[in-house]
Amino acid sequence: MPPNTTASSGQKPGKSGRKKGRRARLILIVLVLAIIGGIAYGSFWSISTVRASFPQTKGSITLDGLSGPVDVKRDGYGIPQIYASTDADLFMAQGYVQAQDRFYEMDVRRHMTAGKLSEMFGESQVDEDEFLRTLGWDRVAEKEYETKLSAETKKYLQAYAKGVNAYLKGKDGADISLEYAALGFRNDYKPKEWTPVDSVAWLKAMAWDLRGNMQDEIDRSLMTSRLGPKQIADLYPQYPYDRNKPIVQEGQYDSVTGEYRQGSDTSTGTGGTQSSAGTGLANNTEAPSGLQGQLSGLYKVLDDVPEAVGVNGNGIGSNSWVVKGTHTITGKPLLANDPHLSPSLPSVWYQMGLHCKSVSEKCQYDVSGYTFAGMPGVVIGHNQSIAWGMTNSGADVTDLYLEKLTGNGYEYDDKVKAFTTREEKINVAGGDSKTIVVRETNNGPLLSDRNDELVKVGKKATVDSAAPDRGDGYGISLRWTALDPGNSMDAVFAMNKATDWTEFRKAAALFDVPSQNLTYADTDDNIGYQLPGRIPIRGEGDGSLPSPGWDSKYRWTGYIKQAELPYEYNPERGYIVTANQAVVDKDKYPYTLTTDWGYGTRSQRIADLIESKIKGGGKISTDDMRQMQLDNSSEIAKLLVPKLLKIDVADKNVREAQKLLEGWNYTQDADSAAAAYFNATWRNILKLAFGNKLPKELRVEDQCLSVEPVDSTGPADEDRRVRECGQREADSAQPDGGDRWFEVVRKILDDEDNDWWSAPATRTDPAVDTRDELFKRALTDARWELTAKLGKGIDTWSWGRLHRLYLKNQTLGLEGPGFLKYMLNRGPYNMSGGEAAVNATGWNAAGGYTVVWVPSMRMVVNLEDFDKSKWINLTGASGHAYSAHYVDQTGKWIDGELLPWVSTERAVDAKTSDTLVLKP
């Protein structure tokens, strides 16, 4: 069990430097005693082993390949700001510095993207490697590097790799990280040199986790074994456009002329309508009625990836919003962003500044923000003219295709085509190598060769009567935009040096994958939004279910042109909110971006908070933006609690718990007993009404039920019931309790006799047939669940004791021996927030209350004075266990605090603690 850094002391992390320092010393003492005692495979470590990999942050180091000196200035949190005189020196230094802090993380990621984890960790990773080799990310990245990326981008990637390799030169594993020292017990693994392709491939991993609705596509197919079409439709309701506004709201499309029409614009960067050759766009300076000066350009009409990725595709969201200077204290825009990813240690983000000592043709960058260790440039942040944020758009850029396999080929338009095949050799540390054959159809790689869940989809997916005989099931192939070479790496650098809206949109046009919502602000008080990405146009089908791969009518016919993708610029309302809601109203856009948006709970809450401030006559400050990021309000509680309080409960113990909800303000603070009881009740409502009726493939593994075989949401016939056990991991099972389930319940809430409110009898409870009967059972079950978990006395209950965050090293902290887990992991931490709250500390209602995704960082950029911007990371700059910067931001992150984020040289110098000079 990792050390308990919150509950055991009763004090929040980050509040007492003395206690934190004492705890660090105690950990080191324990570590040394364990080392002396010969724990961990009988080897003897020393304090020097632990500290050997800590980076040099003062003095000077000579690096071959630099053209001039580079200054690396680190603040009290170890966050580096790099100053160089050429672009090549800047990115070489970035590679060196990131390798100092994070090389082990970088090495694991590149092995993951290449499907070579078995080379590091042995036989346990063979299945994952087989899946990743089938996807072929590294092969696509190599093609991108060779054929798609600009010469300038290649130069930067080469410089970055040179910096990483300068760090590796002359070092063995123990000099690089504690994890390598541990791995040395098992095998003789030695890190290889870094390559530019290693950097490019990481974008594929991020694209996989932000790939859209592939899991929904799988789930709907699996549901057909137990639920009928109407029941499945109940569980995927339409997006509530009337209640939760889409991102882009102000515009219209002339369906006759096909013209985008945008009002006259005197601000820097547009000068009128954006035009594009061959797209049917035209300049038009006349604004549509009521939209003067605003955008008017809208058309009318998997769990198989290992946790080493550090992110997780299930439930991923993010918040980003931007407010124009009209509504801010500063008179210039404020931009906030907090991407939601699964918790990882170290954080997936690495804070950094990249500064040219003098911006010129030979040195073009002055940018600061969040980077990925292993990749040059800044992903999210600001330069000295603009700022930008990102959230997942949810655009559907993947399709699963059913394939009729015939001998050594597959059927396509009544003919048999041969597979494209290749062999992949997987080397295994401490074991024999394994060779697999990867088969591809004209749609993409055959994933069902590697994925048991997709084999089940091939056996169950709905097809029409014209489909070829299913036999033992169809194969499943994947069409995915990220499997085609693209230019996203070019986009990173273009965005880093963009100075206005026009240049920003040109940079966004290069951003192929993943498709993200891009928020924008600049120092001239402009704000904007752009949806970028390679988003497919389908022939037949909408991508919501696997398509028939044997029929050419279901092929992709092209991609939405950049000029036709939704954007918004200086909307009249003065702010833009993106939080994974619908991008556009479906009736105002001709293309299907996805059938599976987030349902807009967070986005509408953020918009309401902004509107409340504006309508109250107030101006929004940086701290107001921070407070909005921490909003813990439960929107489903607002809907359900009034109903739950009307339930007549006889049991005095249950009634005692029910009273917690009286007067509760729906805020999910860590110390709230009411939040604990409500969320337990919500979890039990979902289980009784929906979860127990889903097929075993969607339910939590090893949770067994006696169920009726098919097509029933009502009470089961006892004679027909069979015992079935769930098969899905707890953090990805259904119902997960997200805002799709909010909408499912909202739709049937007033239909008190709806079949979904039925639940069968148990040994202790009679069958229920109405909403209130089910709610009563849920209140009761929640009371006794919390009694078991938190104790009988409700005065000891709190949401944070249920809702806990564990930070785990993404390799040895998951699979290593207990001693290493103790060394490398941190937590648990008691958390505020919740599912679909703005403070999105997500939990999966089917699996439990543990935090499964978090705001991986938070930032607020002040466009009036960048040095008054604020930021925080989930963990710290360092990937070295027991470095002072391993988790030194975590306590403040939990408390909702932000650190000063300075970027001008004078302000950076004032914050600098350590300076390292890299010399040629």
FENMO-V755575 format. One record per run of one state. SS is the DSSP state (A for helix, B for strand, O for the rest). FROM is the first residue (numbers start at 1). LEN is the number of residues. Records with the same first field share a line. If there is no record, write none. Layout:
SS = FROM-LEN, FROM-LEN
//
This chain:
O = 1-16, 37-10, 52-7, 63-7, 76-4, 85-2, 114-4, 136-1, 149-2, 169-4, 177-1, 184-12, 210-4, 224-5, 236-71, 310-8, 324-1, 329-5, 342-3, 346-4, 357-9, 372-8, 383-3, 393-5, 404-1, 407-2, 413-2, 419-1, 427-7, 441-4, 450-2, 461-14, 484-4, 498-3, 509-7, 523-4, 532-4, 539-8, 549-3, 555-1, 560-2, 565-2, 570-5, 579-7, 589-12, 616-4, 621-1, 630-3, 634-1, 645-7, 662-5, 668-5, 690-1, 694-2, 699-1, 702-2, 709-9, 727-1, 729-1, 733-6, 749-6, 758-1, 760-8, 769-2, 791-3, 797-2, 803-1, 808-1, 810-2, 816-2, 825-1, 831-11, 844-7, 856-1, 863-3, 874-16, 896-3, 902-3, 920-1
A = 17-20, 47-5, 87-27, 118-18, 137-12, 151-18, 173-4, 178-6, 196-14, 214-10, 229-7, 307-3, 325-3, 447-3, 452-9, 481-3, 488-10, 501-8, 552-3, 562-3, 586-3, 601-15, 622-8, 635-10, 652-10, 673-17, 691-3, 696-3, 718-3, 730-3, 739-10, 755-3, 771-20, 794-3, 799-4, 812-4, 818-7, 866-3, 890-6, 905-7
B = 59-4, 70-6, 80-5, 318-6, 328-1, 334-8, 345-1, 350-7, 366-6, 380-3, 386-7, 398-6, 405-2, 409-4, 415-4, 420-7, 434-7, 445-2, 475-6, 516-7, 527-5, 536-3, 547-2, 556-4, 567-3, 575-4, 620-1, 633-1, 667-1, 700-2, 704-5, 721-6, 728-1, 759-1, 768-1, 804-4, 809-1, 826-5, 842-2, 851-5, 857-6, 869-5, 899-3, 912-8
//
